[in-house]
Amino acid sequence: MNHFEYQGNDLYCEDVAVKDIAAQVGTPFYLYSHATLSRHMQAFTSAFASVPHIVCYSIKANSNLAVLKTFVTLGSGFDMVSGGELFRAQQVGCDPQKIVYSGVGKTEPEIEAALNANILMFNVESPQELETIDRVAGRLGKKAGIAIRVNPDVDPQTHPYISTGMKQAKFGINISQALEDYRRAAAMPNLEVIGVDCHIGSQLTKLSPFVDAIKKIRELVETLKQEGFAIKYLDLGGGLGITYEDEEPPTPTDYAEAIIEATKGLDVTLIFEPGRMMVGNAGILAAKVLYVKEGEAKNFVIVDAAMNDLARPALYGSYQGIEPVDRSTKERMVADVVGPICESGDFLAQDREIPAFKQGDLIAVSSAGAYGFTMASNYNSRPRTPEVMVKGDQVLVIRQRETYDDLIKGESIPEGI
Ligand SMILES: *Cc1c(COP(=O)(O)O)cnc(C)c1O
């Protein structure tokens, strides 16, 4: 459910016509619906209302400050993966006791900043990281709350690049080795073992991998408790999928029912790190058709947004919907929708049946709210797009379009070059 709908032939975001925003800010631009963001957060939290839980929205899916603030206002915490994300969390006044820190490569300065911020828990991904956190915490005279990110070796049945919980993955510590590392952690003076963590992948459209993972993790939690560990938190990561094309992912209610059943009797506070499901369908990327080129083998609709703005199709070959901003044209065509970048991988859609777009038409790339702007780059020296949020009838520019001066910020030409 989202608030991008047609009124007559015009695509609206809540109460505002997308074409009016394009006239105001130019193209391309990302557009987010505040009501949709709120609705997703509320649907998720209310599904888990019957059990102790903390929602830690995964910042990397969409890290715009206005999006983060929307979630903090609704009581959310954050899952962060870098010092930069901690900085963002602090900008929006997130309660640090609702922040968890994941990632295989935390640096000492990042660990130090997180300890100084007094975050709830580090999700530790290697034995050496345990030692580093212990050492940094000792130096600061602090105790670090930790969970070990356990790799349950479950196939999430999703794209290989976003599968994270199998033996071959760089993430986490294999479940067979976890107990030993928990014992080592317990002996480290500046660590406080408070949780168990797992995150098996992203864009999961079935419940069974989640349930299978919990079955394995449950045994570990029980063993740890028997050994006297005070496990207070079970962090189940994120990963719930969304509809891009015709996927039918579980609803938050279905997901919650399965999880609540699978964790029954464990007596822990559940932590969730949803990213994509909160923001994916709350955003579009709007772009303008520059040229329509009819080739011998293929037709191309060349638009002013590209792989630097939205990397998912190029990176994962993933599907993004292409919708007209004005749907009055009934004629159809089959074409690749491509950007101006000098790479054959620069496409937003391939061999897609779409409306017969003409030069100057506006298109909406749907489901672009997650891993869209956050993966954007300046490749081909393209300034990054603005981000706009609509709330009711308000159009709020929440990030300005970058300028050419932004492109060269920090660069210099040393004398003699
Ligand atoms: C990316 C990530 C998430 C969010 O995943 P989604 O599929 O967007 O819900 C949660 N936890 C960790 C550790 C992650 O790396």
The ligand as a Tripos MOL2 file, in Angstrom:
@<TRIPOS>MOLECULE
LIG
   15    15     1     0     0
SMALL
NO_CHARGES

@<TRIPOS>ATOM
      1 C1         20.9290   -4.0440    4.9690 C.3       1 LIG1
      2 C2         20.7020   -4.5620    6.3280 C.ar      1 LIG1
      3 C3         19.4190   -4.5400    6.8930 C.ar      1 LIG1
      4 C4         18.2040   -4.0820    6.1490 C.3       1 LIG1
      5 O1         17.8370   -4.9990    5.1980 O.3       1 LIG1
      6 P1         16.4650   -4.8220    4.3710 P.3       1 LIG1
      7 O2         16.4630   -5.9510    3.4410 O.co2     1 LIG1
      8 O3         16.5380   -3.5110    3.6920 O.co2     1 LIG1
      9 O4         15.3390   -4.8910    5.3430 O.co2     1 LIG1
     10 C5         19.2880   -4.9630    8.1990 C.ar      1 LIG1
     11 N1         20.3520   -5.4040    8.9110 N.ar      1 LIG1
     12 C6         21.5970   -5.4460    8.3890 C.ar      1 LIG1
     13 C7         22.7080   -5.9250    9.2170 C.3       1 LIG1
     14 C8         21.8130   -5.0370    7.0900 C.ar      1 LIG1
     15 O5         23.0400   -5.0970    6.5730 O.3       1 LIG1
@<TRIPOS>BOND
     1     1     2 1
     2     2     3 ar
     3     2    14 ar
     4     3     4 1
     5     3    10 ar
     6     4     5 1
     7     5     6 1
     8     6     7 2
     9     6     8 1
    10     6     9 1
    11    10    11 ar
    12    11    12 ar
    13    12    13 1
    14    12    14 ar
    15    14    15 1
@<TRIPOS>SUBSTRUCTURE
     1 LIG1         1 GROUP 0 **** ****
